[in-house]
Amino acid sequence: MLSKSCIYALRSIVFIAHNASVDSKISIKEIATELEMPVHYSGKILQQLTKSKIILSVKGPNGGFYLNEKLQKTKLTKVIEVIDGLDFFTNCGLGLKECSSEHPCPLHNEFKVCRDGLWELFNSKSILDLVSKIEEGNAFIKNIATLEKNTP
């Protein structure tokens, strides 16, 4: 459903929002290492997110990525739109161009319910909503193996 790039983008944004600030930015290398993602691939994704003004970056020795309060309120659908586009939320589950309510494919009605539910989920959640769950201890963003490796 979501591309690997989009999944990496969502994970990166939540990680940045949880771990960085205007005064303490986070580097591409740290993001990629902590989230077990390829550095070069992560860099391209973060560049795209910066260009689209979903995250902020500063170059230089004290540079890196961060989100301000306003950007933390960004809906997940905005991130999906930038990375994958929103076609998934309107396309046919079988990839048929002519599929519609008037001319449905065999999956149309059931797929539409799922697709619309995912739209509601992603459009009702912000980056801050996900970060809040992590800060409350009700969710995680790093793999368990990564957490155990970095625990003294």
HELIX and SHEET records of a PDB file:
HELIX    1   1 LYS A    4  ASN A   19  1                                  16    
HELIX    2   2 ILE A   28  GLU A   34  1                                   7    
HELIX    3   3 VAL A   39  LYS A   51  1                                  13    
HELIX    4   4 GLU A   69  GLN A   72  1                                   4    
HELIX    5   5 LEU A   76  ILE A   83  1                                   8    
HELIX    6   6 ASP A   87  PHE A   89  5                                   3    
HELIX    7   7 HIS A  108  SER A  124  1                                  17    
HELIX    8   8 ILE A  127  GLU A  135  1                                   9    
HELIX    9   9 ILE A  144  LYS A  149  1                                   6    
SHEET    1   A 2 LEU A  56  VAL A  58  0                                        
SHEET    2   A 2 GLY A  64  TYR A  66 -1                                        
END                                                                             
